[in-house]
């Protein structure tokens, strides 16, 4: 849609206002699953698989599924890591679609030194994370990656790491 722009008479695109939840607006029965401690099971009502994306959001009422697969490669390998993850889950995406589900296969990369790849924005925007929230997400994710890399480096000299549960 276009609207007239002031006295100059140029047509400019009319701003498209989206609801705050992007592709999640069409349903109210969303289920969020996260692969914490390697215990996630892909929803059997969608498809049976052994693959475990890091994050799954799905709605049975509209048969839509979104998954994120996070990788933290060295910054020089972000592009290659992105393609590998998309390829790894491409067959699963096809199976979901064959079962009548609309499917979003989102590979997200955050470099080990805190560089947040463009894929983070491309995965966040469709689910309604935009503007300041998106800027904060990118900043926080980059800082967390740096923090974790620092801890891994500091602990790399230990022969055994103590086990800590994710809360």
LODO-352719 format. One record per residue (C-alpha): residue number from 1; residue in three letters; x, y, z. Coordinates in steps of 0.25 Angstrom, whole numbers, padded with zeros to 4 digits. Example, Ala and Ser with C-alpha at 12.3 -4.5 7.8 and 13.67 -1.06 7.14 Angstrom:
BEGIN
PT    i   aa     xx     yy     zz
PT    1  Ala   0049  -0018   0031
PT    2  Ser   0055  -0004   0029
END
This chain:
BEGIN
PT    i   aa     xx     yy     zz
PT    1  Unk   0000   0000   0000
PT    2  Unk   0005   0014  -0003
PT    3  Unk   0000   0028   0002
PT    4  Unk   0003   0042  -0003
PT    5  Unk   0015   0048   0003
PT    6  Unk   0013   0063   0007
PT    7  Unk   0014   0075  -0003
PT    8  Unk   0024   0068  -0012
PT    9  Unk   0014   0058  -0017
PT   10  Unk   0024   0046  -0017
PT   11  Unk   0018   0032  -0013
PT   12  Unk   0025   0026  -0002
PT   13  Unk   0022   0012   0004
PT   14  Unk   0012   0012   0015
PT   15  Unk   0017   0006   0028
PT   16  Unk   0013  -0008   0030
PT   17  Unk   0009  -0009   0045
PT   18  Unk   0011  -0023   0050
PT   19  Unk   0005  -0029   0063
PT   20  Unk   0016  -0031   0073
PT   21  Unk   0017  -0046   0071
PT   22  Unk   0019  -0047   0056
PT   23  Unk   0016  -0061   0051
PT   24  Unk   0011  -0065   0065
PT   25  Unk  -0001  -0056   0064
PT   26  Unk  -0010  -0066   0057
PT   27  Unk  -0011  -0076   0069
PT   28  Unk  -0013  -0076   0084
PT   29  Unk  -0008  -0090   0087
PT   30  Unk   0007  -0089   0085
PT   31  Unk   0016  -0098   0092
PT   32  Unk   0031  -0095   0095
PT   33  Unk   0041  -0106   0097
PT   34  Unk   0056  -0104   0100
PT   35  Unk   0067  -0114   0099
PT   36  Unk   0072  -0113   0113
PT   37  Unk   0082  -0124   0117
PT   38  Unk   0079  -0132   0104
PT   39  Unk   0065  -0136   0108
PT   40  Unk   0056  -0130   0098
PT   41  Unk   0047  -0139   0089
PT   42  Unk   0042  -0133   0076
PT   43  Unk   0027  -0133   0077
PT   44  Unk   0022  -0146   0072
PT   45  Unk   0009  -0140   0067
PT   46  Unk   0018  -0133   0056
PT   47  Unk   0027  -0144   0052
PT   48  Unk   0036  -0155   0059
PT   49  Unk   0051  -0152   0058
PT   50  Unk   0063  -0153   0067
PT   51  Unk   0067  -0139   0063
PT   52  Unk   0067  -0128   0075
PT   53  Unk   0067  -0114   0071
PT   54  Unk   0071  -0105   0082
PT   55  Unk   0057  -0097   0083
PT   56  Unk   0044  -0101   0077
PT   57  Unk   0031  -0093   0077
PT   58  Unk   0019  -0100   0071
PT   59  Unk   0004  -0099   0070
PT   60  Unk  -0005  -0111   0067
PT   61  Unk  -0017  -0102   0064
PT   62  Unk  -0011  -0096   0051
PT   63  Unk   0000  -0107   0049
PT   64  Unk   0012  -0097   0050
PT   65  Unk   0025  -0100   0055
PT   66  Unk   0038  -0092   0057
PT   67  Unk   0051  -0097   0062
PT   68  Unk   0064  -0090   0065
PT   69  Unk   0077  -0097   0065
PT   70  Unk   0088  -0090   0071
PT   71  Unk   0103  -0091   0068
PT   72  Unk   0115  -0084   0074
PT   73  Unk   0126  -0085   0064
PT   74  Unk   0139  -0077   0063
PT   75  Unk   0135  -0064   0055
PT   76  Unk   0142  -0069   0043
PT   77  Unk   0133  -0081   0041
PT   78  Unk   0119  -0074   0044
PT   79  Unk   0115  -0075   0029
PT   80  Unk   0119  -0089   0028
PT   81  Unk   0113  -0093   0041
PT   82  Unk   0100  -0087   0036
PT   83  Unk   0099  -0095   0024
PT   84  Unk   0103  -0108   0031
PT   85  Unk   0091  -0106   0041
PT   86  Unk   0081  -0102   0031
PT   87  Unk   0085  -0115   0023
PT   88  Unk   0085  -0123   0036
PT   89  Unk   0070  -0120   0038
PT   90  Unk   0065  -0119   0023
PT   91  Unk   0060  -0133   0023
PT   92  Unk   0052  -0131   0036
PT   93  Unk   0046  -0118   0030
PT   94  Unk   0042  -0126   0017
PT   95  Unk   0036  -0137   0026
PT   96  Unk   0028  -0127   0034
PT   97  Unk   0023  -0120   0022
PT   98  Unk   0019  -0134   0016
PT   99  Unk   0010  -0135   0029
PT  100  Unk   0003  -0122   0026
PT  101  Unk   0011  -0113   0035
PT  102  Unk   0017  -0100   0032
PT  103  Unk   0031  -0100   0036
PT  104  Unk   0042  -0090   0040
PT  105  Unk   0056  -0095   0040
PT  106  Unk   0064  -0085   0047
PT  107  Unk   0079  -0087   0048
PT  108  Unk   0085  -0076   0058
PT  109  Unk   0100  -0073   0060
PT  110  Unk   0107  -0066   0071
PT  111  Unk   0122  -0065   0070
PT  112  Unk   0131  -0070   0081
PT  113  Unk   0136  -0056   0083
PT  114  Unk   0122  -0050   0083
PT  115  Unk   0119  -0046   0069
PT  116  Unk   0104  -0048   0067
PT  117  Unk   0102  -0053   0052
PT  118  Unk   0091  -0046   0044
PT  119  Unk   0083  -0060   0045
PT  120  Unk   0079  -0056   0059
PT  121  Unk   0071  -0044   0054
PT  122  Unk   0066  -0053   0043
PT  123  Unk   0061  -0063   0053
PT  124  Unk   0056  -0053   0063
PT  125  Unk   0048  -0043   0054
PT  126  Unk   0038  -0054   0049
PT  127  Unk   0034  -0057   0064
PT  128  Unk   0031  -0042   0067
PT  129  Unk   0044  -0038   0073
PT  130  Unk   0047  -0025   0067
PT  131  Unk   0052  -0011   0070
PT  132  Unk   0058  -0008   0084
PT  133  Unk   0055  -0023   0088
PT  134  Unk   0063  -0028   0076
PT  135  Unk   0075  -0018   0079
PT  136  Unk   0075  -0023   0094
PT  137  Unk   0074  -0038   0090
PT  138  Unk   0086  -0036   0080
PT  139  Unk   0094  -0029   0091
PT  140  Unk   0091  -0039   0102
PT  141  Unk   0094  -0051   0093
PT  142  Unk   0107  -0045   0089
PT  143  Unk   0111  -0042   0103
PT  144  Unk   0107  -0056   0108
PT  145  Unk   0115  -0063   0097
PT  146  Unk   0128  -0055   0102
PT  147  Unk   0125  -0058   0116
PT  148  Unk   0123  -0073   0113
PT  149  Unk   0136  -0073   0105
PT  150  Unk   0144  -0067   0116
PT  151  Unk   0139  -0077   0126
PT  152  Unk   0143  -0088   0116
PT  153  Unk   0157  -0083   0115
PT  154  Unk   0159  -0081   0130
PT  155  Unk   0154  -0095   0133
PT  156  Unk   0162  -0101   0121
PT  157  Unk   0173  -0104   0130
PT  158  Unk   0165  -0113   0140
PT  159  Unk   0166  -0128   0138
PT  160  Unk   0151  -0129   0142
PT  161  Unk   0140  -0119   0142
PT  162  Unk   0129  -0119   0153
PT  163  Unk   0115  -0122   0148
PT  164  Unk   0105  -0111   0149
PT  165  Unk   0090  -0112   0146
PT  166  Unk   0083  -0102   0137
PT  167  Unk   0073  -0095   0146
END
